[in-house]
Amino acid sequence: MADMTDLADIFGQGGRLASCLANFAARPGQTAMADAVATALLGAAAEEEGAENKARILVVEAETGIGKTLAYLIPAVLSGKRVVISTATLNLQDQIIDKDLPLVEKVLAQKIGALCIKGRENYLCHYRWYQYCANPQLSLVDDPWVEKIDSWMKSTATGDRAELDWLSKKSGLWSKISCESNHCLGGDCPEASSCFVNQLRKKAGAAQLLIVNHHLFFSDLALRKAGFGELMPRYEAVIFDEAHHLENVASAFFGKSFSQYQLLDLLGDIERQARTDLSPAMQDSLLPSCSAMKMHLDAFARIFPGKAGRFFLQSLVDDLTQKVWREEVERLSVAISGLTDQLGGYAHGGESWHVLKKRAVMLHDTLRDIALFFDGKEHTFVHWYEKRERAVILSATPIEVAEELRANLYATVASCILTSATLSSGGSFTYIKERLGLDERALFLQFSSPFDYLNRTLLYIPEATFPEPTDADFLFRVGDRVLDILRLSQGRALVLCTSFKGMDFLAAFLEDARSYPVLVQGRASRNALLRTFREETHSVLLAVASFWEGVDVAGESLSCLIIEKLPFEVPSDPVIQARLERIREEGGKPFFDFQVPRAILALRQGVGRLMRSVTDRGVIAIMDVRLVKKGYGRVFMKSLPPSPITRTMGDIEQFYAESVHVKSN
């Protein structure tokens, strides 16, 4: 274990970080965060007998510019403990491995045993690949990837799909050859010795730092809870970066889901295995059962109304009557059960048939568990369905995950650190504390951005007569005003919308004006759009959803950030509705306790796209007068950076005129 007293020497002015980074400036917030992380990692866990929360928990909001990644990585390495670093995105995983850890190795002058672990579906499966290549029908299809993947197989050390930048995400090939758990033969696989996942597990056992994402982490946690083993070796501490995503991710993995996709995928695998392993006579017995199963599945899917979206399952049951719904579920359940029994008759064919039967049993049990929710089960889950263009998905999602986190996470590790640029709303951690089940034993710290928002930014909110988002002409007025702002900023703007409808409207509006190149989410890949946005300085990028986070465009290309309106979620989603109702039942105020804090966290993420370096400068324009007209607007305003506020276009014109003067000097 290294000496943590080295932290001041590492992070201080003239310290080891300064010697490795050009233009380094010591940040007190970074040093303080590193000290707090070190204390959380090395301090003793709570020792109270029967304590519900065993972990030493640290929650750190570190705004943009603090340098939080290094502030937790360096203490994690120096602690000598096995630590899991969990991120919300694969992009941040790659950044930590490719950029941050090499710097830490240089700073500490030591080699770090770190390993990036992604979900199984990211790795190629040798057995499935050889099966795919042996398919007699393959020669009848023009498959341009076979030769390229075969060549890559001979050189890759990881089998990670990320190395195949030429393989389109829309290609259906990868799902047929990847290491998905449903298809794994385990120790009976003839390719077990060369398996990329098995090799990864061996390496993980020797690594000090495991870099994963939240989906993989909670998948592992759910497996441990269910007693199905684990994906990762035992660890002593976990650090969650981008921790504001934890509730949503945990909800998915502590819940259950049954879909048409899953059952059709199973039937496709049964048919392929039958053609490979079984005699023509045996195929004639099994394949008609698969065809019949598809007919049962189609009939089941037809009972769901045609409208796409997410809906309460109870509403459908009420429309059909409980008797009819139960009959439909039982009909599909019996069909799956019959197919399961039939698969058991082919056990002599090898482990593949055991795996297929196991998948059928799990689908059968999951269907009944979700669909027959009215059989006296405790009201802790919301049962809902999603109707898509070509599929129906049934889900059961926990209304609250606080207890699950206390029992399955906080009680199982010595240290748990949660960090993000956005964890508070209105200066309070109340929302995140309640949603994630954190109590008084957790330490909460807040470090403001060191960027000079006061002198380098301007916050614009339209005048009092500007329409609210509910007004019929809101988008038209926003379009006019955005165009006025873009003329002053000379493009160089990221426009964030809360819906595809709003984005498409503004895109068409701006394209008609033809003032600057307009880039629109969905017309090219995320990376391609951001690359063009950086390179074409005076372009305008319009986007929704994921572009509110993780967009890091420093410099002149992003000199204006325009937000269409406050990012309140439409409360029609069944999970959101159930959580609002639970808060109401417990005497809370759903709008202020849930909807406002969530919108504030999303808004703060969006606003954080503007200032990415100390030299950045620009205008933040939020086109929603509710910020100043509604009482809750004060909480939003309190959550925003300390930018000077204006409600006149003349101030924006003056700001950009001064920016030109600053740049010329």
Protein Blocks (a to p, Z undefined) as FASTA:
>chain_A
ZZfklmmmmmmghiaklmmpghiacdfklmmmmmmmmmmmmmccdfbehiablbdcdddd
ddehklmmmmmmmmmmmnopacddddfbfklmmmmmmmmmmmmmmmnopacdddddddfk
lpccfklmmmmmmpmklmmpccfklmmmmmmmmmpcnlpaklmmmbcfklmklmmmcccf
klpgbjmlmklmmomklmmmmmmmmpmbdcddfklmmmmmmmmmnonapfbdcdfbdcde
hkllmmmmmmmmmmccddfklmmmmmmmmmmmmmmmpcfklmmmmmmmmmmmmmmmmmmm
mmpcfbgcdddfklmmmmnopmlmmmmmmmmmmmmmmmmmmmmmmmmnojklmmmmmmmm
mmmmmmmmmmmmmnopacfbccdddddfkbccdddddfbfklmmmmmmmmmcfbdcdddf
blbgehiaklmmmmnopafkbccdddddfbdfklmgccddddfklccfkbmklmmmmmmm
mmmmmmmnngoiacddfbfklmmmmmmmmmmnomaccddehiacfklmmmmmmmmmmbcc
ddehjlmgopacedjklmcccdfbacddcfkbfklmmmmmmmmmnopafklmmmmmmmmm
mmmmmmmmmmmcfkbccddddfbfklmmpmklmmmmmmpccbdcdfbfklmmmmmmmmmm
mmmZZ
